[in-house]
Amino acid sequence: MKLNLKKLGAIAIIGYSLIFNPIKTTKDYWSFRRNIDQHVIEAISLQEKELGIKHQGRPNVKFRRPPFEGVYLAEANYIPWTDTIHFDSFLPTLFISTATFGLCNINYRGVLHHELGHFYCDKIRERNNIAFSNNQFTRTIEEGIAEYFRRSIRSEKAGHGSYNRWYNKVKPVIEKEGVEVIESLVISPDKFINAQHL
Ligand SMILES: [Zn+2]
């Protein structure tokens, strides 16, 4: 067989997609999952130090999709009524990674920082006896806060347009008023959005 550049390129792409990427995905997944307690402890202490906040306890973490219909698991989900961060189980993770040539690989540490932002908001709601409701105000504010947590710690850019928008709405408020404002944002998201045209 004569190898030309085209064939070599094709072999390289197939090799990456079918061998190297799945091997890397498998390694990253199990390394994160095996050490999840340590990752959570480290992420919490980093957030407390860098952001100047105080977390109330620790969330549960599960490596399977949330056990009910209607929840779309993008990278992970935080479920407020069980205080649980859900990552996906191994086989769907491997399948998604392989089928998308690694484009949908999860940056676990970044996602964990984001989900801890949801956990932080949830504890504020619980302390103030506010029921969780998934409306546009809550979504804008809490996704913005979760992204603020992730990007402040990890200096990462978002992939999604909506996450950028939510982040850019919430970030200036927190930077101007300090992290203490997060409590008011979570308690009255509608007030902030209406008052400041967020
Ligand atoms: Zn989120």
Boltz pocket constraint, residues with backbone or C-beta under 6 A from the ligand:
constraints:
  - pocket:
      binder: B
      contacts: [[A, 114], [A, 118], [A, 142], [A, 143], [A, 146]]
      max_distance: 6.0
